[in-house]
């Protein structure tokens, strides 16, 4: 068994879904989502698709370009980071952006 780390979170929709999947009753909704989508809209500069996510208080913005040469940005209070990612679609860019975010966070947590 792997120990659960992090804050517990369950919203009402999750409670309803778990009531169909679990033998026992699910717990009551509580907590704040550790990951949430804040927006999906066209860029104000060029109209390309962008998504803004919040992951444990850190914002991740990614911008999909038609040629696939797309950007991802991390905004974490007093520091920012940017990278270019090659993506086939917005879904592909989302997956690569989340992986990049995880890699950056793993690297920054090392002693």
N, C-alpha and C positions, 0 to 999 in steps of 0.2 A: 504494500500500500504506500502511496505517496502522500505525505502530509499536505493538507490544504494550507496555502499561504495567501495572504491578501485579505481584504475586507469582504464580508459576505454581502451579496446583493441579490435581490429577487424582486421583480416588479409584478403587478397584478396579472399581466398577460403571461408571464413566465409561470406564475403560480397556477394559472388555469391549464397551461400546457402540461406542467408536471403532474397535475391531478389526474390526467389521462395516462401518464407514463409510469407512475410510481404505484406500488402496492399501498404504501402508507400515505397519509395526507401530507402535502408539501407544507413547508413553513409559511408563515405570514410574510407578505412583501416587506422589504426593508432595505435601507442602504442607498447609496448613490452608484449609478452605473460606472464601472471603471473605464469603459469605452463607450463613446456615444458619437453619432454623426451629428454635426452641428449645421451642415449645409451641403447641398449639391446644387450648383448653379453655374451659369456661364461666367467666365472671367469678365470683369468690367473693362479690361484693357483690350481683349481680342475676341471674346465670345467663346473661347475654347472651354470645354467642361472642366470644372474644378470640384473637389470635395474637401471639406474641412471636418476633421475628426478631433476629439479630445480623448487622450489616453492618460489616465491617472493625473490629470491636471496639465498635461503638456499637449499643445496643439500641433497637429500634423496636417499640412495643406499639400495637395498634389494637383498638378495642372497637366492635363492631357493634350498633347499636340498632335495634329493630323499625321505628321510624318513619324510619330512614335517616339521622337526625341523629347521626353517630357521631364518635368521638374517636380521635386518633392522638397518641402521645407519643414523643419522642426522649429517651433517657437516655444522656448522654455524660459520665460521671464527675462533674465539678463543675458541669455545667449540664444543664438540662432544657428542653424546649420542648413545647408542646401546641397542637393545632389541632382545629377541628371540620370534618368533611368530610361532605357529603351523598352517600350511597351507596345503590344499589339492592339490593346483595347483599354478602355477605362477599367474594366475588371482586372486585367493583367497589371495595370499600373497600381491599382489598389493593393493587390497582393504583394507586388514588389516594394511598394512604399511601406507597408506594414513590416515586411521582412527587413528592410533597411532600418526602420525605426527600432526594431528588436535588436539588430546588430549594433546600432549606435548605443542603445541603452545597456546592452551587455558589456560593451567596451568601456563605457564610462563608469560602470560599477566596480571595475577591477581595482584592487589596491595599488 
